[in-house]
Amino acid sequence: WFYSALLNFKSQFADGYAYPNDSIVISHFMAPGYVTLALGVNYKPVEYFEMFFSPATGKITFVNDQDLANIGAYGVDPALFDTSGNVITNGKKSRTEFGAYVNFKFKKDIFTNVTLASKLELFNNYTDKDKDNVKNIDVNWEVGLLMKVNKFMTASVLTQLIYDANTIARTQFKEVIGVGVGYKF
């Protein structure tokens, strides 16, 4: 057991679009951006498993695009509009949350040249304005199967599951299959 602190920043660099319509931008760099700051304990009983738990975690969501902030994207408070659709008060560009956070990490060779890596992050907001939403836990779960095929080639299968009721009220899932070729000089 160790006392620990965690500072985490997540965002994206390229624009995101509303698939299949690639003319509607739904995200930019720092729209959204996430900063997590946590104080807690770290537990590492074996080399391939680790758990971090914090009962005192701050999470800030940034939406540095006023158009996205005005529609309340990514859980920020939306703008107030008059009956003609004109903005009376701009939407907020940030959302702060305070709650509990736990992070599990697992990385182990399961066969020769095959590694399983998994990271599960869970966050529960104590201070949500919507008391029904306090029961919802934010989930970010990444799983990767990493394979070294031979001296020059690697392959990977990666998945990610995301659920955050403040952002979008459905589960999101991503999968990536990759093949790489490398040579050391």
C-alpha positions in Angstrom: 0.0 0.0 0.0 1.3 3.5 -0.9 -0.2 7.0 -0.5 -0.5 8.4 -4.0 -1.6 11.4 -6.0 -2.9 11.3 -9.6 -3.0 14.1 -12.2 -4.5 13.1 -15.5 -5.2 15.1 -18.7 -7.2 13.9 -21.7 -8.2 15.6 -24.9 -7.9 15.2 -28.6 -5.9 17.0 -31.4 -8.1 16.5 -34.5 -11.7 17.5 -35.0 -14.4 14.9 -34.5 -17.5 14.7 -36.8 -21.1 13.5 -36.5 -20.7 10.3 -38.6 -21.8 9.8 -41.3 -22.2 13.5 -41.9 -18.5 14.7 -41.9 -19.5 18.4 -42.1 -20.9 18.7 -38.6 -18.0 19.1 -36.1 -18.8 17.7 -32.6 -15.4 18.0 -30.9 -12.1 19.9 -31.1 -8.9 20.1 -29.1 -10.0 21.0 -25.5 -13.7 20.6 -26.5 -13.8 18.4 -24.6 -10.8 18.3 -22.4 -10.7 16.4 -19.1 -8.5 17.0 -16.0 -8.6 14.7 -13.0 -6.8 15.3 -9.7 -7.0 12.7 -7.0 -5.4 11.9 -3.6 -5.6 8.3 -2.4 -3.9 5.0 -2.0 -2.1 2.7 -4.5 -2.1 -1.1 -4.0 0.2 -3.3 -6.0 0.2 -6.9 -4.7 1.9 -8.4 -7.8 4.0 -7.1 -10.7 1.1 -7.3 -13.2 -1.8 -5.8 -11.2 -2.2 -2.4 -9.6 -5.2 -0.5 -8.1 -5.5 3.2 -7.2 -8.4 4.4 -5.1 -9.3 7.9 -4.2 -12.3 9.0 -2.1 -11.4 12.6 -2.9 -11.2 13.3 -6.6 -11.8 16.5 -8.6 -12.7 16.2 -12.3 -13.1 19.2 -14.6 -14.5 19.0 -18.1 -13.6 21.8 -20.5 -15.5 22.7 -23.6 -13.4 25.5 -25.3 -15.8 26.0 -28.2 -18.7 28.4 -27.5 -21.0 26.8 -30.0 -20.6 23.4 -28.4 -20.9 24.9 -24.9 -24.1 26.7 -25.9 -25.8 23.4 -26.8 -24.6 21.9 -23.5 -22.2 19.4 -25.1 -20.2 17.1 -22.8 -22.3 17.9 -19.7 -21.7 21.6 -19.4 -24.6 23.9 -18.6 -26.2 25.0 -21.9 -26.9 28.6 -23.0 -30.2 30.3 -22.4 -32.0 31.2 -25.7 -34.9 33.5 -26.4 -38.0 32.4 -28.4 -36.2 33.4 -31.6 -33.2 31.2 -30.9 -30.9 34.1 -30.0 -28.4 33.5 -27.1 -29.4 35.4 -23.9 -26.6 33.9 -21.7 -23.7 31.8 -23.1 -23.3 28.2 -22.1 -20.6 27.4 -19.5 -17.3 26.2 -20.8 -16.5 24.0 -17.9 -18.1 21.5 -15.5 -16.6 20.6 -12.1 -17.3 17.3 -10.3 -16.1 15.9 -7.0 -16.3 12.2 -6.1 -14.6 8.9 -5.8 -12.3 7.4 -8.3 -10.8 4.0 -8.8 -8.3 2.8 -11.4 -7.4 -0.9 -12.0 -4.4 -1.8 -14.3 -3.5 -5.3 -15.4 -0.7 -6.2 -17.8 0.6 -9.8 -18.2 2.1 -12.1 -20.8 -0.6 -14.7 -21.2 1.2 -16.8 -23.9 4.6 -16.5 -25.4 4.8 -13.2 -27.2 1.2 -12.4 -26.3 0.4 -9.7 -23.7 -3.0 -8.8 -22.3 -3.3 -5.2 -21.0 -6.4 -3.8 -19.4 -7.2 -0.5 -17.6 -10.5 0.2 -15.9 -11.4 3.7 -14.6 -14.5 4.3 -12.5 -15.7 7.7 -11.2 -18.8 8.5 -9.1 -19.7 12.2 -8.7 -20.9 13.0 -5.1 -22.0 16.5 -6.1 -24.2 15.9 -9.2 -27.2 18.4 -9.4 -29.3 15.5 -10.7 -29.7 13.2 -7.7 -30.8 10.3 -9.9 -27.5 10.6 -11.8 -25.5 10.1 -8.6 -26.3 6.4 -9.0 -24.5 6.4 -12.4 -20.8 5.6 -12.5 -18.6 6.9 -15.3 -16.7 4.0 -16.9 -13.7 4.0 -19.1 -12.4 0.5 -19.8 -9.6 -0.2 -22.2 -8.4 -3.8 -23.2 -5.6 -4.6 -25.5 -4.2 -7.9 -26.8 -0.6 -7.2 -28.0 1.2 -9.8 -30.1 4.7 -10.1 -31.4 4.3 -12.2 -34.5 8.0 -12.4 -35.4 11.2 -10.2 -35.3 9.7 -7.6 -37.6 5.9 -7.7 -37.2 3.5 -7.0 -34.3 -0.3 -7.1 -34.2 -2.8 -5.7 -31.8 -6.5 -5.8 -31.0 -7.6 -2.9 -28.9 -11.1 -2.1 -27.4 -12.5 0.7 -25.4 -15.8 1.0 -23.6 -17.0 4.4 -22.3 -20.1 5.4 -20.4 -20.7 8.8 -18.9 -24.4 9.8 -18.4 -23.5 13.5 -18.3 -21.9 13.3 -21.7 -24.2 10.9 -23.6 -26.8 8.6 -22.2 -25.6 5.5 -24.0 -22.6 3.2 -23.9 -19.8 3.9 -26.5 -17.6 1.2 -27.9 -14.4 1.4 -30.0 -12.3 -1.3 -31.5 -9.0 -1.1 -33.4 -7.1 -3.9 -35.1 -3.5 -3.0 -36.0 -0.5 -4.6 -37.7 3.0 -3.0 -37.4 6.3 -3.6 -39.1 9.5 -2.4 -37.4 13.2 -2.8 -37.8 16.0 -1.9 -35.4 19.2 -0.5 -36.8 
